[in-house]
Amino acid sequence: MATAYHMVHYRKVVSCGADKLEATFEAACRGSLGETDANNISLWNRVFDRVFSDPEGMQQQIILNRVADLTSAVFGEMCMVDTKSMQALLAHNPSTVSLSQVTVAEIYDLHESEAPSGSQFVRGMAYWLAIGNHLFFVKTNSMSQRLMQKYFNWLLIGKNAGYPAGAEIDFQAEFNKAAVPSNIGDIKAFRVKGGSAPQFVANVVEDQMKEVSTTKKIADRFVAFSQAVPIIRAILGEEKTKSLVDSLGPQEYLSVDASVKVRGRRTEASKMKLKELTAGLDDLTDGTIQIEGRNGRISDGDAILRTTMPFALVTEGASLLEFNNVADQLQVVYSRFVQDGMIEA
């Protein structure tokens, strides 16, 4: 059987609010999917009601398609589709055309087409497994942790057997204890390298007289706060930049040389935000994420808890993964992480 290797990502599901969630993530998924409508039909059997429309104002839908109760876990397949889109197609019907005053060439016909009636183009997928408050997932194309988190908040919040109204869940990345043998404390810097990652470093400077930087400066003087934000936006994107700026306290400000820094006296909000942004880098790259903290650093290796696994393909050369095989492999990863002391059962 043909196989393909994909990164398995791990997240711990936690509450964003002060109140502790009574139900585990696994129980909330199972309970919400088991709730019935006025016709006594459970959500397991109402796929249309598992469609989350336009999560980010981009004419998208996220659909929880195949989903199964494995007794020991809940496992599902999530698809992101465009509600209105065109796909470029190259038709193998050659024709000879004049392309300029001096060029006549044989070409294939190139055109764009909408999806066939009753279907949609899939732009991203995620296969996920919920065990207790542990979430394991494999994502492809444009699917991201952020979109998955928005979907599950939509699916589970305000449900009798899910989470109460007003609650909010967050997917928290954990450090790989094999790469980080001790508690490194508050994050001071993160580096992303390899794979498809942009090459950059973000540092936190707690004392203006004590600066730690692992990159060569591109200029001697720092850019002012107002000039730094567009540069940071180019690195982190609009949403992450805004969240970082909003987290800064009255004695904190941003400056840019060859890296991104938080200057001034640290606040709890900015510490948590830097940790969140570091975890979010897991969405952007298959490269190595290295962390430097107050109490230590990673000299080599990946800081985020994740691993690569082989998965069976539906057909040779395809991108779709075999549903049952993914469920089995994600459970293998869970067992391995528990045995290695990475997470608690």
C-alpha positions in Angstrom: 0.0 0.0 0.0 1.3 3.5 -0.9 2.2 5.7 2.0 3.1 9.3 2.6 4.9 10.9 5.6 3.1 13.8 7.4 3.7 15.8 10.6 1.5 14.8 13.5 0.9 17.9 15.6 0.0 17.8 19.3 -2.1 20.4 21.3 -3.4 20.4 24.8 -6.9 21.7 25.0 -7.3 24.3 27.7 -9.9 26.9 28.7 -9.2 30.5 27.7 -11.3 31.9 30.6 -10.8 31.7 34.4 -13.4 28.9 34.8 -12.1 25.3 34.4 -14.0 23.3 31.9 -15.7 20.3 33.5 -15.9 18.1 30.5 -12.8 16.9 28.7 -12.4 17.8 25.0 -13.0 14.2 24.1 -16.2 14.1 26.1 -17.4 17.4 24.8 -16.9 16.2 21.2 -18.8 12.9 21.9 -21.5 14.7 23.8 -22.1 17.5 21.3 -22.2 15.0 18.3 -24.7 12.9 20.2 -27.2 15.7 20.9 -30.4 15.4 19.0 -32.6 17.9 17.2 -36.4 18.3 17.2 -36.7 15.2 15.1 -34.6 13.1 17.5 -31.7 12.9 15.0 -28.2 13.2 16.5 -25.6 15.5 15.1 -23.6 12.3 14.0 -26.4 11.9 11.4 -26.8 15.6 10.3 -23.7 16.5 8.2 -25.3 19.8 7.1 -25.4 21.0 10.7 -21.7 20.3 11.0 -20.9 23.0 8.4 -19.3 26.1 9.7 -19.7 28.9 7.1 -17.3 31.7 6.4 -15.1 31.5 9.6 -12.8 34.4 8.4 -14.9 36.3 5.9 -13.2 34.6 2.9 -16.2 32.7 1.5 -15.0 29.4 3.1 -16.8 26.6 4.8 -15.3 24.1 7.2 -17.1 20.8 7.3 -16.6 18.0 9.8 -17.2 15.2 7.3 -16.4 11.6 8.5 -16.3 11.4 12.3 -16.4 8.3 14.5 -16.6 7.4 18.2 -13.7 4.9 18.7 -14.9 4.4 22.4 -11.3 5.2 23.6 -11.2 8.4 21.5 -13.2 10.5 19.0 -11.7 10.7 15.5 -12.7 12.9 12.5 -11.9 14.3 9.1 -12.3 18.1 8.6 -12.5 19.7 5.1 -12.1 23.4 4.2 -13.9 24.2 1.0 -14.4 27.4 -1.1 -18.0 28.4 -1.5 -17.2 30.3 -4.7 -14.0 29.5 -6.6 -12.5 28.5 -9.9 -9.9 25.9 -10.7 -7.4 26.2 -13.6 -7.5 23.2 -16.0 -5.2 22.3 -18.8 -7.1 20.4 -21.4 -5.0 18.0 -23.6 -6.6 19.0 -26.9 -3.7 20.7 -28.8 -4.3 23.5 -31.2 -2.0 25.7 -33.3 -2.4 29.4 -32.6 -0.6 32.6 -33.4 1.0 34.0 -30.3 2.7 37.0 -31.8 3.6 38.5 -35.2 6.5 36.0 -35.5 5.3 33.0 -33.4 2.9 30.3 -34.3 2.9 27.4 -31.8 1.0 24.3 -30.8 -0.5 24.6 -27.3 -2.9 23.0 -24.9 -6.1 24.8 -24.0 -5.9 26.5 -20.5 -9.1 27.7 -18.8 -10.7 28.0 -15.4 -13.8 26.0 -14.3 -16.1 25.9 -11.4 -16.5 22.7 -9.4 -19.1 20.3 -10.9 -22.7 20.9 -9.7 -23.3 19.6 -6.2 -19.5 19.6 -5.3 -16.9 22.0 -4.0 -13.1 22.2 -4.3 -11.3 21.1 -1.1 -8.6 23.6 -0.2 -7.4 22.0 3.0 -8.0 19.0 5.3 -7.3 17.9 8.8 -7.5 14.5 10.4 -7.8 14.8 14.2 -8.0 12.6 17.3 -9.4 13.7 20.7 -8.3 11.7 23.8 -9.1 13.3 27.1 -7.9 16.9 26.7 -5.2 15.8 24.1 -5.6 16.7 20.4 -3.5 15.1 17.7 -3.9 16.2 14.1 -2.5 16.0 10.6 -3.3 19.0 8.3 -2.8 19.6 4.6 -2.7 22.6 2.3 -4.5 25.7 3.8 -5.9 24.1 6.9 -4.4 25.6 10.1 -4.6 25.2 13.9 -6.3 28.6 14.0 -9.2 27.5 11.8 -9.6 24.2 13.6 -9.8 26.0 16.9 -12.4 28.3 15.6 -14.4 25.4 14.3 -14.4 23.5 17.6 -15.4 26.6 19.6 -18.3 26.9 17.2 -19.2 23.2 17.4 -18.9 22.7 21.2 -19.7 26.0 22.9 -23.2 26.4 24.2 -24.2 22.7 23.9 -25.8 20.8 26.7 -23.3 18.0 26.4 -20.4 20.2 25.3 -19.2 23.4 26.9 -21.4 26.1 28.5 -22.2 29.3 26.7 -19.4 31.9 27.3 -16.7 29.3 27.5 -13.8 29.3 25.1 -11.1 26.7 24.4 -7.6 27.2 23.2 -5.1 24.7 21.6 -1.9 25.0 23.6 1.3 23.7 22.1 3.7 21.9 24.5 7.5 21.7 24.5 9.2 18.5 23.5 10.8 17.3 26.8 13.4 15.3 24.8 14.6 18.5 23.2 14.0 20.7 26.2 15.3 18.5 29.1 14.3 21.0 31.8 11.9 23.9 32.3 13.3 26.7 30.2 11.1 29.3 31.9 9.6 32.4 30.1 10.4 32.4 26.4 13.1 35.0 25.5 13.6 34.1 21.8 12.4 31.8 19.1 14.0 30.8 15.9 12.5 29.1 12.9 14.7 27.4 10.3 14.5 24.8 7.6 11.6 23.5 5.6 9.4 26.2 4.2 10.0 28.5 7.1 11.1 32.2 6.7 14.5 32.6 8.3 14.0 35.0 11.2 14.6 35.3 15.0 12.4 37.0 17.6 14.1 38.0 20.9 12.8 39.4 24.1 15.0 42.0 25.9 14.2 42.4 29.6 16.8 45.0 30.3 18.0 47.6 27.8 21.5 47.2 29.2 21.4 43.4 28.8 20.7 42.5 25.2 20.9 39.0 23.8 20.7 38.5 20.0 21.6 35.6 17.8 21.4 37.4 14.5 23.8 39.9 12.9 22.4 43.4 13.1 21.6 45.0 9.8 21.8 48.5 11.2 23.3 50.1 14.3 20.3 52.1 15.3 16.8 50.6 16.0 13.7 51.5 14.1 11.1 53.5 16.1 8.0 51.7 17.3 5.7 53.1 14.5 8.3 52.0 11.9 8.8 48.6 13.5 5.2 47.4 13.3 5.1 47.1 9.4 8.2 45.0 9.5 6.8 42.7 12.2 3.6 42.5 10.3 5.6 41.3 7.2 7.0 38.5 9.4 4.1 37.5 11.5 1.1 38.6 9.5 -1.7 41.1 10.4 -3.6 39.1 13.0 -0.5 38.0 15.0 1.0 41.4 14.9 -2.1 43.0 16.2 -2.4 40.5 19.0 1.2 41.1 20.0 0.8 44.9 20.0 -2.5 44.6 22.0 -0.7 42.5 24.7 2.0 45.1 25.4 1.9 46.9 28.8 2.4 50.6 29.3 6.2 50.2 29.8 6.7 47.9 26.8 7.4 48.8 23.2 8.6 47.2 20.0 11.8 47.8 18.1 13.4 46.1 15.1 16.9 45.4 13.9 17.5 42.0 12.4 15.0 40.5 14.8 11.7 41.2 16.6 12.0 42.2 20.2 9.8 43.2 23.1 11.5 45.9 25.2 10.9 47.3 28.6 9.5 45.7 31.8 7.8 42.4 31.0 4.1 41.8 31.6 2.2 38.5 31.9 0.2 39.3 28.8 3.2 39.7 26.6 4.8 36.6 28.0 1.8 34.6 27.2 1.4 36.2 23.8 5.0 35.3 22.8 4.4 31.7 23.9 1.3 31.7 21.8 3.1 33.1 18.8 5.9 30.6 19.2 3.3 27.8 19.2 1.6 29.4 16.2 4.8 29.0 14.1 4.1 25.3 14.1 1.3 26.1 11.7 3.6 27.9 9.3 6.4 25.5 8.8 7.7 21.9 8.8 11.1 23.3 9.7 12.7 23.2 13.2 11.4 25.6 15.9 14.0 26.4 18.5 13.3 28.1 21.8 15.4 30.1 24.2 14.1 30.7 27.7 15.2 32.3 30.9 16.5 29.0 32.3 18.0 27.4 29.2 17.9 26.9 25.4 17.7 24.3 22.7 21.1 24.0 21.0 19.7 21.7 18.3 16.4 20.0 17.7 12.7 20.8 17.6 11.1 22.5 20.6 7.4 21.9 19.8 6.0 18.5 20.6 5.2 16.8 17.3 6.5 13.9 15.2 6.5 12.5 11.6 4.5 9.4 10.8 3.8 7.3 7.7 0.1 7.2 6.6 -1.6 5.0 4.0 -2.9 6.7 0.9 -6.3 6.0 -0.5 -4.7 5.4 -3.9 -1.2 5.6 -5.4 -0.3 9.2 -6.1 -3.3 10.6 -4.3 -3.3 13.1 -1.4 -6.2 11.7 0.5 -5.3 9.5 3.5 -6.9 6.2 4.4 -9.4 7.1 7.2 -9.0 4.0 9.4 -5.2 4.0 9.0 -4.9 7.6 10.2 -7.0 6.8 13.3 -4.7 3.9 14.1 -1.5 5.9 13.6 -2.7 8.8 15.7 -3.4 6.5 18.5 0.1 5.0 18.1 1.5 8.5 18.5 -0.6 9.1 21.7 0.6 5.8 23.2 4.2 6.7 22.3 4.0 10.2 23.9 2.5 8.7 27.1 5.1 6.0 27.3 7.9 8.5 26.7 6.6 10.8 29.5 5.8 13.6 27.0 2.1 13.8 28.1 0.0 12.3 30.8 -2.7 9.7 30.0 
